[in-house]
Amino acid sequence: MRHLRHDSYAALAAAVVADPGALGILSATALGATQPISLRDNCGFVSAPRVDAMKTDDYPLTAPLFLYLPSRRLPSLAGDFLAWLRGPEAQLVVRRAGFVDQGAVPVPLNT
């Protein structure tokens, strides 16, 4: 097994397309000609890479990004930015960038 880094999502997607056994982690908007992987467990339950499954941690092939806040006082610019990140406007930016945001979504019972 090899681990390679690529300079862009386009280069990563092209490498995954060129190698049938390759896996890559991309944002949802950068899939290109690649296909997301659905997973099946021993009981036959299928977990598809849908936004609701990623938000509920039902889809395990994700690479979450965490932002930890220091316990010390920050400059006001940094504090304002971190406060903005927790708001709905920032979640919209995250979503538009092709990532899974932290906003709540309704999950139907029949999924």
C-alpha positions, 0 to 999 in steps of 0.5 A, a space after each residue: 500500500 502506498 500513500 501519495 499526496 497530490 497538488 490538487 483535487 483534480 490531480 488526485 481524482 485523475 490518479 484514482 481514475 487511472 488506478 482501479 485499486 486506488 482510494 482518495 479522499 476528496 470533497 463532494 464537489 471534486 469527485 470528477 469521474 471518480 465514484 464514491 464508495 458505499 460500504 456493506 457490513 456483515 449484516 448486509 447493511 449498506 452505508 452510502 456516502 450521503 451527507 446525512 450519513 456523514 453528519 450522523 457518523 454512519 458513513 465511516 470513510 470520512 476525514 473530519 477536520 476539527 478546530 480546537 479553541 485555546 483556553 487563553 485569550 486571543 486577539 480580537 480578530 482571531 476571536 471574531 473569526 472563531 466566533 464567525 466559524 460557529 455561525 450559520 454563515 460559515 456553515 454555508 461557506 463550508 457547504 458551498 466549498 464541497 464539505 459537510 457542514 455542522 448544520 442540522 438536517 432532517 433525516 427521514 426514518 426510511 433511510 
